[in-house]
Amino acid sequence: MNVSSPERPYAIACDRNRDPILAILRECLPAKGRVLEIGSGTGQHAAYFSNAFPHLEWLPSDLPQNLEGISLWRQEAGPNCLAPAGLDLLSDALQLPPADAIVCINTLHIVAWQGTHRLFTAAGKTLSPGQAIYLYGPYRYADRPLEPSNEQFDQWLKERDPASGIRNFEDLSRIAQEQGFALETDLPMPANNRSLIFRRAP
Ligand SMILES: C[S@@+](CC[C@H](N)C(=O)[O-])C[C@H]1O[C@@H](n2cnc3c(N)ncnc32)[C@H](O)[C@@H]1O
């Protein structure tokens, strides 16, 4: 899966982060049911994780323009990888498809901040008590400076799109809490990223 056919989208970061992420997902995903992946990007993670979790249905999603590329990766995915769904976190009428867990990797710093609000609001309606949202990416913490590599990344993001940017962990946690999610895990990951798990409170 490290070699992509010419027409298939490919991001080297997915090959680098998939195993550290997999180790955390093994701890937090349910034994059965459907995982909704938001911002699936190339589709590489969907292919890899669907193979790693044959007992789960894996539903990739992204903006409509990315669905064709994600579909190409389904050739490498398990039969439990569903056709990708169009999903725009900035949609006024955001409704998530039924799911038992949500995975969102390296996406909340790309989408305008309102997307994070909408994600947690919609997830609060879709997930049941005890079910989890897994987030992966860089975050800014009030009690320590952003790592130099993430400071540069944040500047690069904002030059590209002023609505993008590394999110404040405390703001994210507050929004999650307002929608009934409690922080369960906050773990350091390679390249100054974090794994955050928010679980819907009973
Ligand atoms: C940096 S990429 C991460 C992709 C993939 N999760 C990964 O780790 O390689 C950010 C993703 O967010 C998606 N995205 C951007 N705006 C979005 C929106 N409004 N709603 C949902 N996804 C969005 C992009 O299409 C892209 O796939």
The ligand as an SDF file (V2000), in Angstrom:
LIG
                    3D

 27 29  0  0  0  0  0  0  0  0999 V2000
   -5.0170   17.7660    5.7730 C   0  0  0  0  0  0  0  0  0  0  0  0
   -6.2950   16.8860    5.0290 S   0  0  0  0  0  0  0  0  0  0  0  0
   -6.3380   15.4190    6.0330 C   0  0  0  0  0  0  0  0  0  0  0  0
   -6.8290   14.2530    5.2670 C   0  0  0  0  0  0  0  0  0  0  0  0
   -6.6770   12.9000    5.9720 C   0  0  0  0  0  0  0  0  0  0  0  0
   -7.5190   12.7970    7.1340 N   0  0  0  0  0  0  0  0  0  0  0  0
   -5.2380   12.6630    6.3240 C   0  0  0  0  0  0  0  0  0  0  0  0
   -4.9140   12.6040    7.4950 O   0  0  0  0  0  0  0  0  0  0  0  0
   -4.4350   12.5320    5.3860 O   0  0  0  0  0  0  0  0  0  0  0  0
   -7.7690   17.7400    5.5190 C   0  0  0  0  0  0  0  0  0  0  0  0
   -9.0300   17.1690    4.9400 C   0  0  0  0  0  0  0  0  0  0  0  0
  -10.1310   17.9840    5.3450 O   0  0  0  0  0  0  0  0  0  0  0  0
  -11.0470   18.0170    4.2810 C   0  0  0  0  0  0  0  0  0  0  0  0
  -11.9470   19.1520    4.4160 N   0  0  0  0  0  0  0  0  0  0  0  0
  -11.6900   20.4510    4.1330 C   0  0  0  0  0  0  0  0  0  0  0  0
  -12.7800   21.1960    4.3580 N   0  0  0  0  0  0  0  0  0  0  0  0
  -13.7380   20.3510    4.8050 C   0  0  0  0  0  0  0  0  0  0  0  0
  -15.0760   20.5230    5.1980 C   0  0  0  0  0  0  0  0  0  0  0  0
  -15.6600   21.7390    5.1800 N   0  0  0  0  0  0  0  0  0  0  0  0
  -15.7790   19.4490    5.6100 N   0  0  0  0  0  0  0  0  0  0  0  0
  -15.2000   18.2230    5.6340 C   0  0  0  0  0  0  0  0  0  0  0  0
  -13.9310   17.9930    5.2680 N   0  0  0  0  0  0  0  0  0  0  0  0
  -13.2070   19.0480    4.8570 C   0  0  0  0  0  0  0  0  0  0  0  0
  -10.1480   18.1330    3.0690 C   0  0  0  0  0  0  0  0  0  0  0  0
  -10.8370   17.8340    1.8870 O   0  0  0  0  0  0  0  0  0  0  0  0
   -9.0500   17.1510    3.4160 C   0  0  0  0  0  0  0  0  0  0  0  0
   -9.3440   15.8660    2.9780 O   0  0  0  0  0  0  0  0  0  0  0  0
  1  2  1  0
  2  3  1  0
  2 10  1  0
  3  4  1  0
  4  5  1  0
  5  6  1  0
  5  7  1  0
  7  8  2  0
  7  9  1  0
 10 11  1  0
 11 12  1  0
 11 26  1  0
 12 13  1  0
 13 14  1  0
 13 24  1  0
 14 15  1  0
 14 23  1  0
 15 16  2  0
 16 17  1  0
 17 18  1  0
 17 23  2  0
 18 19  1  0
 18 20  2  0
 20 21  1  0
 21 22  2  0
 22 23  1  0
 24 25  1  0
 24 26  1  0
 26 27  1  0
M  CHG  2   2   1   9  -1
M  END
$$$$
